[in-house]
Amino acid sequence: MDDTNDGATFRGRNGGWFKKRTVTVFLMHRYNIKSMETYTAALDKCRTLLRQLLTRMLVDEDSLSNEMVYLRAESVLSRELGQYFLNGCTGLYFMVEVAEPIDLTFDATEWQN
């Protein structure tokens, strides 16, 4: 998982402020570079893992919203890396947006006049 992320601050429909982050997750699998069958099997395993993770995100989406954390599981971008990305390694990555409330209450003690 790439812990660096792009983000944005925005005001929600209810008037509260949120920090939206796009999180990137890499799923990688090694394979025998001399065998197309092992490449296909490795990439298929990564695809299966992605599908399983998406099904879990759909379940978690509702429970997280009760905590005011909004997971955008309806729009998950993914890209397969192919067999020539790294020698003997293939996989994919996917990106998902998460929005969490932030406190933007003004504190005058943090400022000098």
C-alpha positions as CSV (number, residue, x, y, z in Angstrom):
1,M,0.0,0.0,0.0
2,D,1.3,3.4,-0.9
3,D,0.9,5.6,2.2
4,T,1.4,8.8,0.2
5,N,-1.8,10.1,-1.2
6,D,-3.5,12.9,-3.0
7,G,-6.2,14.7,-1.1
8,A,-8.6,17.6,-1.0
9,T,-10.6,19.4,1.7
10,F,-14.2,20.1,0.9
11,R,-17.5,21.0,2.6
12,G,-20.1,18.3,2.6
13,R,-23.8,18.8,2.0
14,N,-24.4,18.9,5.8
15,G,-22.0,21.9,6.2
16,G,-19.2,19.9,7.8
17,W,-15.7,19.8,6.5
18,F,-14.0,16.6,5.2
19,K,-10.6,15.5,4.0
20,K,-10.8,13.3,0.9
21,R,-7.8,11.1,0.2
22,T,-7.1,8.8,-2.7
23,V,-5.4,5.6,-1.4
24,T,-3.4,3.4,-3.8
25,V,-3.0,-0.3,-3.1
26,F,-0.7,-2.5,-5.1
27,L,-1.3,-6.3,-5.5
28,M,1.9,-8.0,-6.8
29,H,2.7,-11.6,-7.5
30,R,6.0,-13.2,-8.7
31,Y,6.0,-15.6,-11.6
32,N,8.6,-17.6,-13.7
33,I,9.7,-15.2,-16.4
34,K,10.2,-18.1,-18.8
35,S,6.6,-19.4,-18.5
36,M,3.5,-17.6,-19.8
37,E,1.3,-20.0,-17.8
38,T,2.8,-18.8,-14.5
39,Y,2.4,-15.2,-15.6
40,T,-1.3,-15.8,-16.4
41,A,-1.9,-17.6,-13.1
42,A,-0.2,-14.8,-11.1
43,L,-2.2,-12.1,-12.8
44,D,-5.4,-14.1,-12.4
45,K,-4.7,-14.4,-8.7
46,C,-4.3,-10.6,-8.4
47,R,-7.5,-10.1,-10.2
48,T,-9.3,-12.5,-7.9
49,L,-7.8,-10.7,-4.8
50,L,-9.1,-7.4,-6.2
51,R,-12.6,-8.8,-6.7
52,Q,-12.5,-10.2,-3.1
53,L,-11.4,-6.8,-1.7
54,L,-14.1,-5.0,-3.7
55,T,-16.8,-7.2,-2.3
56,R,-15.5,-6.5,1.2
57,M,-15.4,-2.8,0.6
58,L,-19.0,-2.9,-0.5
59,V,-19.9,-4.5,2.9
60,D,-17.7,-2.1,4.9
61,E,-19.0,1.0,3.1
62,D,-22.2,1.1,5.1
63,S,-20.6,0.4,8.5
64,L,-17.9,3.1,7.9
65,S,-20.5,5.7,7.0
66,N,-21.9,5.3,10.5
67,E,-18.5,6.5,11.7
68,M,-18.7,9.4,9.2
69,V,-16.0,7.8,7.1
70,Y,-17.1,7.6,3.5
71,L,-15.5,5.0,1.3
72,R,-16.3,5.4,-2.4
73,A,-16.6,1.8,-3.3
74,E,-18.9,2.5,-6.3
75,S,-15.9,4.1,-8.2
76,V,-12.7,2.2,-7.8
77,L,-10.1,2.7,-10.5
78,S,-7.6,-0.1,-11.3
79,R,-4.8,-0.8,-13.7
80,E,-3.0,-4.0,-14.5
81,L,0.8,-3.8,-14.7
82,G,1.5,-6.5,-17.3
83,Q,4.3,-9.0,-17.6
84,Y,7.1,-6.5,-18.4
85,F,6.5,-4.2,-15.4
86,L,9.2,-5.9,-13.3
87,N,11.2,-9.0,-14.3
88,G,9.3,-12.0,-12.8
89,C,6.6,-9.9,-11.2
90,T,3.1,-8.8,-12.3
91,G,0.1,-7.5,-10.7
92,L,-2.2,-4.5,-10.5
93,Y,-3.0,-1.5,-8.5
94,F,-6.3,0.1,-7.5
95,M,-7.2,3.5,-6.1
96,V,-10.1,4.2,-3.8
97,E,-11.3,7.5,-2.3
98,V,-12.0,7.9,1.4
99,A,-13.5,11.0,3.0
100,E,-13.2,11.6,6.7
101,P,-14.5,14.6,8.8
102,I,-11.9,17.1,10.0
103,D,-12.2,19.8,12.6
104,L,-11.6,23.3,11.2
105,T,-12.7,25.2,14.3
106,F,-10.9,28.5,14.4
107,D,-8.6,28.8,17.5
108,A,-7.5,32.4,18.1
109,T,-4.7,31.2,20.4
110,E,-2.9,29.8,17.3
111,W,-2.6,33.3,15.8
112,Q,-0.8,36.4,16.7
113,N,-2.3,39.8,15.9
